[in-house]
């Protein structure tokens, strides 16, 4: 039972904000394993990921705002 406790790690915090279309996934001992969905473009994410053990990907939870058609007044 003690071995199972020693092997488990606490879950890393992840931020999957549905308002942003791009996420940066970081990994490794020094920076931790996490996904931060706070980027508006792949270029913005890649600039932030430069030099880090990270990759940029599309946010699987992205929910673009729907564009409502205007109501025609009569």
C-alpha positions in Angstrom: 0.0 0.0 0.0 2.9 2.4 0.8 4.4 1.7 -2.6 1.3 2.9 -4.4 1.3 6.1 -2.3 5.0 6.8 -3.2 4.4 6.3 -6.9 1.4 8.5 -7.3 1.9 12.2 -8.0 -0.5 15.1 -7.3 -2.5 16.1 -10.4 -1.0 19.1 -12.1 -3.2 22.2 -12.5 -4.6 22.6 -16.0 -6.2 25.6 -17.5 -8.5 24.8 -20.4 -10.2 28.1 -20.9 -12.9 27.7 -23.7 -12.5 31.4 -24.7 -9.0 30.8 -26.2 -8.4 28.6 -29.3 -4.8 27.6 -28.7 -3.1 25.8 -25.8 0.5 25.3 -24.8 1.3 21.9 -23.3 4.5 21.9 -21.2 6.2 18.8 -19.8 9.2 17.8 -17.9 10.5 17.9 -14.3 11.7 21.5 -14.4 8.5 23.2 -15.8 5.9 20.6 -14.8 3.3 18.9 -16.9 0.4 21.2 -17.6 -1.8 22.7 -20.4 -2.4 26.4 -20.5 -5.1 27.5 -22.9 -4.6 31.2 -22.9 -3.4 32.0 -26.5 -5.3 33.6 -29.4 -3.0 32.2 -32.1 -0.4 29.5 -32.8 2.2 32.1 -33.4 1.6 33.7 -30.0 1.8 30.3 -28.3 5.0 29.3 -30.2 6.7 32.6 -29.2 5.9 31.9 -25.6 7.0 28.2 -25.9 10.4 29.1 -27.4 13.1 27.4 -25.4 10.7 25.4 -23.3 9.9 21.7 -23.5 6.5 22.5 -24.9 4.2 22.2 -27.8 1.3 24.3 -29.1 -2.0 22.8 -30.1 -5.6 23.7 -30.7 -7.8 23.9 -27.6 -10.1 20.9 -27.5 -12.6 22.9 -25.4 -12.6 26.1 -27.5 -16.1 27.4 -27.8 -16.2 30.3 -30.2 -18.9 32.9 -29.5 -21.8 32.4 -31.8 -22.7 35.3 -34.0 -26.3 36.2 -33.6 -28.1 37.5 -36.6 -29.8 40.8 -35.9 -33.4 40.9 -35.5 -35.3 42.7 -38.2 -37.7 45.3 -36.7 -41.0 45.6 -38.4 
